[in-house]
Amino acid sequence: FFFWVFSLFAEKMPDQKFATLIEVSGPIGPATYTYFEKVLKESEKSGAGFCIIEIDTPGGLSSSMREMIQEMLALSIPTVVYVAPKGARAASAGTFIVYAANIAAMAPATNIGASSPVSMGGKEAGDTMKKKIFEDSVAYIKSLAELRKRDVSFAIETVQEGKSLSANEALERKVINLIADNRKELLEKIDGMEVTVGKMPIRIDSKDIQVIEMRPTLAEKILMKISDPTVAYFLLMLGFYGIIYEIMNFGMIAPGVFGLIAMFIGLYGVHLLPISYLSVLLLVLGIGLMVAEGLAPGFGIFGLGGIISLVIGSFMILREGTLAYALLYPLLIAFVFVSILFIFLLSRLVRRSRRMKPHHSMERMIGIQGEVRAIDEQGGPTIFIKGEYMTRITSDVKLKVGDKVIIVEILPSGYKVEKVKEGE
């Protein structure tokens, strides 16, 4: 909805200058890239003069960082990366993003660097693999430094040695273009600067420009938390052990259901499962669990797991600002409430039915009529009553196939029947 309103707003002010601002805060993961890509494309489409990327990150996934940089390099408008507020940092993957900017700025009391690659979970790679990873990272940041004419030596040092710089040191070594105390000062200092976008020189016009903040939606904020590499790794482990526990204690339901959901989300968080695939998997899993709740009630566990899967999958597949989002979002909210009510009522019915005495208890069989369908070699009859064949039958008279009988007594060894006289 926000992006739809923003698009209309931007279209109605073609003569008014504006820039967009995106905040990248916290670890970088797949959700950060999705939000980042959406904002950059919307900024370009809406005619923004440039895009300010305000960054404060300890780093994150290399794959997500590379995708973000590819979006920046493909953009037709300038990007201004600003490490802020005071006390912020652009560490690890954040350093690469700073190097990729057309204009790089830092607030006082911020730092940049410490970009040595680290394996997820803290595991050390083998010597050969470690060398390949480091060489690849060095070559990548070096190419960005050469493209933007930034300090190459620090780019190599920050990857190979994990070196960091303060804002003043970064300015002295030409890692960044300027230091700005706040956004207002940033806009004043970049005004009139000339940058190259593609092969076209562009002069920044930031005087009296309006800055539109592009904030993430609630769903995007949740996904960013989930895609934190630490959280994603935890979800993977939680899902793995939940499924193992379910296999070892088959029938507990909850560990298997929620373990499967956690594993799917964890795979997304470590960038092994694209968001489109995850959305479809969660929707299918949610529908399957809802059907399972109806066919084999699990005291609401199947239903609750199904609701969680469907809601998460729906939020992932519905992009805000689209017509589908506007139409289906109210339906999604209504579905959640109806599903919760359904699961609550179904669970109550299941609990009530389990407390009731069986309708087909032995005492209730007295007085029911049946028919003799077979006689075994010892003379024991098999009777057919209410769709079932019953053995262990005794009678005071000899029975033959086709006789109508009625159960008159329950014995420890089975049932006693009497032959029904013709006409009764």
N, C-alpha and C positions, 0 to 999 in steps of 0.2 A: 504494500500500500504506500509506504514512504517513498519508494523509488518511482511509483506511478505519479504521485503528487509532485515529486521533484522534477520529473520529465515535463509535466504540464507547466510547472512554474518556469522551467528553463526555456521552454518554447515561447512563453509569453513575454520574455525579456531579452530578445535577440540583441538589442543595442546596449544592454547593461553588462559590464564585465563581471565575471565571477570565476572563482576557482573552487575546486573541491578539496576536502581534507579527509583522509582516512587514518585511523589510529590502529597501529599494529602493536599490541601490548601482550606480553606473555610469550610462551613458547610457540614456535611456528610449526604448524601442521597442516593437514589437508583442508580443514575447515577454514583456516586463515587464508589459504590460497583461494578457496571458493569465494569467500567474502571479498578478498583483494581483487580478484578477476572481475567480479560483478561491478565493483565500484569504478575500476579503471575503464571498463567498457562503457558504463553509463556516463562517466565524465567525458569521454571522447565523443560519444553520441550526442550529448547535450550541448556540446560546444564550449566546454570549460577552457579557460586560457591555459591553465596548468593544474597539476594535481600535487598537493602536499601530502607526503607520507610521514606522519609523526610516529616514530618508532621507539620502543623500549622493550627489548627482548634479550633473553639469555641465549637464544639460538633455537634450534629445533631440527626438524628433518631436512636433510640435504635435498631430497626429491621435491619437497614442497617449496623450498627456497629457490631452487632452479626454475620451477614453473612460474613463480612470482617474478623472477628476473626476466624470464622470457616475455612475460606480459608487458613489463616495463620497457624492454628494448623494442617491442613491436608497436608501442603506443605512438600515435601521431601528435601528441601534445607533450610538453616537457614535464618531467617529474622532479620534485624537490623533496629530498629525504631529510628530515629534521629529527635528530636524536634529542628527545625532550620528554618530560620536563627535567628540571634540575635533579640530578641524582640518577637519571636514566642511563641506559647502556645500549650499545649495539654490539653485542658479543656474538662470536661464532657466525651463524648464518646471517645475523644482522649486519655484520661487517661487509659481507658480499653485497647485500642490498644497498648499503651506503655507497659502495664503489660503483654500483650500476646506475646511480642517479645522475641526471643531468646537472643538478646542483646539490651539493651535500653540505649540510649545516649541523651544528651541534650547539646545545645550550651549555652554559657554564656548569662545571661540576658533573659533567658526563664523561663517559669513556667508550672506547671502541677497541675491538681486537679479540684476542683469545680465541682464534678461529681454527685450532687444531681439531681434526675430525675425531669423534668419539663414537664407539659402537654402542648400540642400544643395550641397556642392561649392564653396562660397564665391562662387557667382555672384551678381552684383548684379541685382536685379529693376529693371524700368523704374520711373520716378518715380510713375506712376499706380498701378501694381501695388504698389509699396512702400508708398505712402500707404494703400491699401486694407488691406494686411496689418497695418500698424501700428495703424490705426484699429480694426480688428477685435480685435486683441490687447488694446488699451487698454480697449475696451468690455467685453471678457470679464473681465479681471482686476478692473475697476471694479465689475462686477456681483457678483463673488465678495466683494470688500471690503465692499460694501454689505450683502450677505447675512449675513456673519459679523461685521459691525461692526468692521472693521479699517481702518487708515489708508488713505484713498483717494489722498491726494496722492503717497505713495511708490509706490503701485501704478501710477500714471500715469508717474511719473518713471523707474521701473525699466524700463518698456517704451520710452518715448520717448527717454530719455537713457542707458539702460543703467546706472542708478545701483545701487549695492550698499550694504548696511548690515552692521555687526557685530552680534553678538548683543545687546550692551548698547544699541546705537542702535535696533535693531529693537524692543526692549522699551520704550524711552522713547517711540518714535513709535507704539506700540500696534499694531505689525505682528504681534507674537506676544503670547501671554498670560503666558509665564513663561520663566525660564532654569533649567535643571536640570543638575547636574554629571554625573549618571548615571541609569540607569533607576530605581534605588531612590528617589532623590530626586524623580524625575519622578512616581512613583506617590504619594509622600507629598504633593506639592504639588497634584496634581489631585484628591485625595480631597475630596469635598464640593462640588466645582464644579458649577454648574448650566448645562446647555447645552440648546439646542432642536434636536430631530431631527424634521424635518417640521414639525409644529405642536405637538409634544408636548414639554414640559419634562422633562428627565431629569437626575437628580442622580448624579454619578459616585461610585461606591463602590469605591475602590481599596485600602482598608485590608486588609492580609493577603491580597491577591488573588494567585492563581496566574497567571503569565504563560506561555503556551504559544507557543514559537517555531515558526512555520510556514516551514520552510526549503524552497527550491526543489529539485526533483529534478535529477539529473545532466543529463537531457535538456533541462530548462528552463534550466539554467545555460548549456549549449551554445547553445541558441536565443537567449539574451540576448546572448551574445558575437556571434553572427551578426547579430543585429538592431541592433547598434551602428551608427548611421548611417554612420560612417567605414568600418567593415568591409563593410557592405551596399553602399556606393558602390563600394568596391574590387572586390567580387564581381561587381557588374554590369559594370564595365569589363573584368574578367578574362574573364567569360563572353562579352561582346560580341566582344572580340578573339580569343578562342578559336574562336568560330564563324566569324569572318571568315577566320582562318588556315586552318581546315578547308576552307572554300569555295575558297580560293586554292591549297590543296595537298590536293585531294580524295583520300581514301584513307588519310590519316594516323591517322584514327579518334580517337586520344586527345584532341586539341584540341577536336574537335566534341562528344564525349561529356561530358567534364568541363566544357567551356564551357557546355553546355546546363544541367547541374546547377547550376553556379555562378550562371548568370543567373536560374534559377527561385528559388534561395535569396535572391539579391540583391533580386529583386522583392518577396519577402516582407519582407525587412529594411527596405525603404523604404515598407512599408505599401501597396504597389500590388497585392499578391496575398494574399487572406485565407489563413489557415493551413489551412482546410478544403480550399480549391482546391489549394493547394500540395501537401498530402498526397496528394490524388488524382492530381495531375500526376506526382509523383515515383513513386508506385506504378505507374502506367501506363507511365512511362518505364522504370522498373526491369524490369518484365515484358517490355517490348519489347526491351530490351538483352540480357536473358537468352535470349530466343528468337533474337535476332540472333547471339549467340555460338554457339548450336547450329547455325544454318543457315549462317552465314558466319563461321567462327572468326577472331577478330582478335587472336590471341596473348594472350587473357585480358582485353583492354581492355574489350570489350563486357560481359563477365561481371563484371569488377571495378566498372565503372560501374553495372551493374544492381544489384549487391549494395549499393553505397553509396546508390543511389536508394531501394531497397526498405527499407533499414534506417532512413534518415532519415524517409521517408514514414510508416513504421509507428510510429516514436516520436512523430511529430507527431499522428497520428490517434488513438493510444491514450492516453486521459487517465488518469493515475494515480489510483487510488482506485476505478476502475470494475471491474465483473466481467470485462469484455472484457480489460482490462489484466492482471488476475491470471491469466486463462486463457491469453492469447496471448503474454505476455512470455516465458515459457520456450520456447514454440514458435519465437518470433522468434530467440532466441539459438541454438537448435538449427538453424534454417534458415540462419543466417549461417555456422556451421561446416560444414554439409553443402554449402552453395553454394561456399565457398572450396575444399573438397576436390574438388568437381565441376569447378570452373574449372581447378584445378591439374592434374587428370588429363586433362581435355580439351586443355589447352595442351600437355601432354607428348605426347599422341597426335598432335596437329597437327604439332608439330615433328618427331616421328619419321616421320610420313608424308611430310613434305616432304624428308626426307633420303633416303628410299627411291627406288629407280629406278622409273620408270613401268611399270605392269604391261603396258601396251599399246605397248611400244617396238617399233620396226620389226623388230628381230631376233626378237622373240617372235611375229611374224606368220607366219614360215616354218612350213609344214606345216599351216596352217589352211585348211579347205575353204570354198568359197563357190559362188555360183550366178550365171551371167551373166543379167542382167536387161534389158540394153538394148545396142544397137549404134548408134554414131553414124554420121554420113554418111561419115566417113573410115574407118570400119571399126573404130574403137576401142571395145572393150567396156567396159561398166560392170557391176561385180560387186557382189553383196550379201554381206557377211561380218559376222557377229555384230551385226546391227542397224544396220550402216552401209553406205552406198553408196560404192564406191571407183572412181576413174578412174585414168588414167595406167597402164594395164595393157598389157603386151606378152606375146605368145605365139608359139611356133614354128609353130603350126597355126591355121587359121582357126576362130574360135569363132562360135557362134550362140546366140540367146536360149534359155535353159533348160539349157545345158551346165553340168555340174558341174566345177569347177576347183579346183586346189590351189596355193598360193603356194610357189614353189621357190627364189626368189632376190630379193634386194633390190638394185635398181638406182638409180643417181643420179637417174634420170628417173621412178622409180616402182617397180612390182612386176612380176616375171615369173611367169607362171602356166603350168601344164600342165593339159591336159584329163584329167579322171579317166575312166578306161575303165569301161564298164558292168560292174557286178558287183564293182568294187573299193570 
